[in-house]
Amino acid sequence: MKKLISLAKTLSNLGLKRDSKLVYLLLKSASPPMEASVSMHPHEPVNLYGDEDEEDEEGNPIKREERKWEKMRRERIIQRSNRRTFNSQAEEDSEMNAWYKSLSNLGDSVILIPFNRTEVEKNEDVLNGLAEIFGIAPVRNYLDLKEKAYLIRGSHSSLGDVAKLKTIFPSLWSDIQAALSSKGLNEKEVIYMLYNQESAPEPERLAGFSKDPFYLGHDIGHSIFDSSDSDWEFKGMLSDFMKKIFSLYISDEESEEEPEEEPEEEFEELPANASAEIIKSNDQESFVQEHLKDFFNVTSEPNDTYGDVFAGAADGTISINIPNNLYLSKYYYLPLKKRDEAEELGAAIIKRLKDYMNSNQQYGTKGSGALSHLAGHVVLQDI
């Protein structure tokens, strides 16, 4: 990786801009979507005075770029809800790989900035600094910050300013800049995701909930398709798939012997199929979500499976199973002659989901993804 970066810089210095850009594109395609994790220190240096010049002991102005900020020792590991101990470097590497893999199929570049909410709340400067990034200072406490800035509110009201991140947290930005340089990334193409890695206390926390790599993708999904400015694309493609696949399943009642006198063809009624159950349900979105388990590998409760499908698409483990039978309000079966059509629908929805995550996924390079509208901004992720 470092050799490729060095080659790209050398080509650029020689005036071979096109060749340099091609090497940088190669670097970008080889990099995981989560480019780095740069944790926020509990005692993070905070500069709340912006670009104002300070003075040295002799009264001479010190320009901002000449100030020396303390280098912080940052946690390398992203915490799960239950802290884990590691007995070797290999175990730590395996743990971090699991976090990186959770977003491996996204076409977007993300730098994760993990922090603990209780530590932020104890440090008034850090709390106010974060609020300044989102233009909502002052705030009373962390919950006040979250309610005003977190991603699920919608991108229009929760986009933080990268320029303020640089100014207010100079030591943190120095380490982020190092990560950008090591990957050859343009800072405007990256999403800077502040991530509360600490679970909420009872009773806010859902029973049995645990923050881990899978739920990073799961919760990011909620912040996209359940946000106040959601475009419905993710849920819409799943709804479209379910209506089409359900239409192939016929009620068991239709498999009984046909009457002796068949009606004329022009008056023949279509056999009852499972898609009618979606149409007649009081809440079609909830009905679809409840039955995603019939086709996708989901582990959450029936009212929370959209997030599981999103996480599976984000980490590349998404797959589909076409069952022979369904049970809704009654039993339905898939006629043998419809099996090929059902398999084609299954393959098509998997491709649509992968393309949604990364428009260039078929070429193995990065394209636009589910988070592309957030590029070049700071966001707060905490569900």
Beta strands, then each sheet from edge to edge (+ up, - down):
strand 1: 34-37
strand 2: 54-55
strand 3: 61-62
strand 4: 109-115
strand 5: 190-196
strand 6: 250-251
strand 7: 325-327
strand 8: 331-333
strand 9: 378-381
sheet 1: 1+ 4+ 5+ 9+
sheet 2: 2+ 3-
sheet 3: 6+ 8- 7+
end
